[in-house]
């Protein structure tokens, strides 16, 4: 079953979120400290990913152009509106914007990175799911921590994780035929680095240091693909 690894990954996020919500009634002072610690850990994770870039100019260009597009489209506002709509539909008693915050934060952390792409490609090409199952275990434990502070919105991140990794797994053969290995490796590396900067921004927001509209940076991932295609096509490496 090609989608087995992706399915397990999504289920573990759901299970982790449910377990995390069981821990939500911790004292407010402790929750605040835990939030700072999580934010600090997320910043370190993002910086670690960002330093993997072999051409940071690609990261800068992608972030700048992506931010311009995202601000123009107001992705942050649309996602918050979506979150509020879900809150009203479910009658959720989350604090204002927390569902959207949990969804965006968890989605970025779970989707951006090399493991998702490499694991999905492996699932699609050889029906081996070890990488995605390992990622699912990591995501599951992470969702426990995130859900205990950011709320039930973390659970919704299982949907884009399933769709994103599932599509890669289903079309892995076609992707391997169309995109040369060198170009794909470059994209994964620079996409992870660009996403790492976004994740670091999330961590700073969680700590209350900044108020960056991180969702408006998301088009930067698509820009990475365009820039890498141009570099590879015209042999600018």
N, C-alpha and C positions, 0 to 999 in steps of 0.2 A: 504493500500500500504506500504509494508515493507521499501521501499527506500525513502519514503516521507521526513523523517527528514534529511537524508543524502543529498537529492536533494536540499532541502531548504537551508541547510548549504552551499553547493557549490554555489548556486545562489546568496546568500547574500555576499559571498566573491567576486564574479564577480561584483556585483552592487557596493560594497564598493570600489573596485579597480577603477572602472570607475569614481566614485565621487571623489576619491583621486587624480586621474590624472587631474581632473578639477582644483585642487588646486596647481598644480605643478609650476605655474608661480609666486610663492611667491619670494621675494628678496633673493638673495644668502646668505646673512648674516643671515637672519631669518631661511632659510632652514638648515644652518649649526648648529644653536643653537637648532632647533627642532630635528635634527638628534642626537645630544648629549643627549637631554632629552629623546627621544625614547630609545636610547641605555641604558641609566641609568635605565629606567623603565623595559626594557627587562632583564637587569642584576638582578634587584630585583625580577622579576617574576621567573627567573631561580633559584635563591638562595632559594626562598620560596618553589619551587618544590623540590629542592635538599634536603632540611631539612626534608622532609616528609619520607625519607628513614628510615627504622627500622634496617637495616643492611648495613652500608655504605661500608663494604668490598665488597659486591656484586657490588655496583656502581663503585668502584675503579677497580676491576677485569674486569668488563664489558667494562669500558672506555679504559683501557690499551690494552686488547686483541682486542677490536673493532678498536682502532686506528691503531694498527699494521696491521690488515686486510685491513682497509681503505687506509692506506698509500701504502700498497703493490698493491692494486687495483687502486690507484690513482682516487678515486671517485670524488674528488674536480676537477681534471683536466677534467674528463669526463663530469661532470655537466656543467662546464664552456664552454666546447666544444659544448655541447647540446644547451646551452643558446646562444652562438654565431651563431650556425646554425639557430636557430629560428629567431634571429635578422636579418640574411641575407634573410631568407624566407619571413619575414614580411616587410623587408625594414625599420625596426625600427631604430629610431634615438637616441637610448639610448646610454649613455656613455659606454665605453668598460667594459664588465663584469657585468654591472648593472642589466641586465635582469636575468642572472644566480643568482646574489646576491639576488635580490628580490624574485626569485622563491625558493631558498634554505632557506632563512630567514623565509619567510612566511610559507612554508611547515612545517618546524620544529616547529614553534610556534603553527600552527593550528592542526597538527597531534599528536604531543607528548602531553600527558596528559590524565588524567582519564576520562574527560567528553566524549571524542570521543569513547572510548571503552565501557564505561557504557551506554552511550546513544544509541550506535549502538546495543548493546546486548538487551536493553529495546525495541528498535524498532523491532528487530527480534523475540523476545520471546512473547511480548504482544501487538505489533503494536501501542505502545505509543511513541510519538515523542517529548515530551516536553523538554527533556534534550538536544537533538540535535538542536531543534529550538532555545533554549536559547543559546547554543554554537554558532549557526549560527549568532545570533544577536551580540554576543561579537566579533566573527571573522569578521563580516561585519564592525563594527566600527574600529576594529584594522586594517583592510585592507585599510580603508580610510587614516589612518595615515601613514601606511607603503608605500602605493602607491604614496603618495604625495612627498615622499623623495627617495624611492628605485625604483620606476618606474613600468612599466606594467608587469614585471615578477611576481609580486604578484598575478596577475590574474591566472597564470598557476598553482598556488598552489591548485586551486579548483579541479584540476584533481586528484592528489594523495589523497586529502581529500575525494572525492567521491568514488574512488576505494577502499581505505583503510576502510572507515566506511561502505561502501556498502557491501563489502565482509564479514565483521564481522556480519552485520545485516542479510545477506542471510544465513550464516552458524551458526547463534547464537544457534540454537537448538542443532546442532552437537557439537559445542564448549562446551555447558553446560553439555552435556552427557560425553564427553571425558575428560575434564579438571575439576578436583575437585574445588569447590568454594574457598577453602583455598589457593590452588596453584594459581588460577586466581587472587585472591586478592593480593597475594604477588607479582605476576608479574606486575600487574597494578601499585602497589605502587613503586616498585624498577625501573620499566620502566620510570615512571614519574620523579623519582629522577634523574636517569641517563640522561634523556632528559633535565631535568632542568639545569644540568651542561652544556650541549651543548647550551641551550638557553642563559645561562649566558655568554658563550664564544662569542655567536653572538653579544650580547649587548656590550661586550668589543671591539669587532671588529668594531662595528658601531661607537663607541666613538673614534676609532683610537688608543686605548691603546695597543691592540695586533693585530696580524695577524694570528690567528689560522685557520687552514684549517678545518673548522667545519664539512664539508661534509664527511671528512675522519673519523669522529668519529661515523658516522651513524651505522656501523655494531655492535656497542656496544649494540644497542637495541636487536638485535638477540642474542647476547651473554647473555644478561639478561635472556632471555627465557631459554637458555641452562643451565645456572647456577641455576636458580630457579627450573628447572626440576630435576636436580641432587640433590639439597638440599631436595626437597620434596620426591623424589623417595627413597632416602637413609635415610630419616628422620633425617636430620642434623639440623633442626630448633631448 
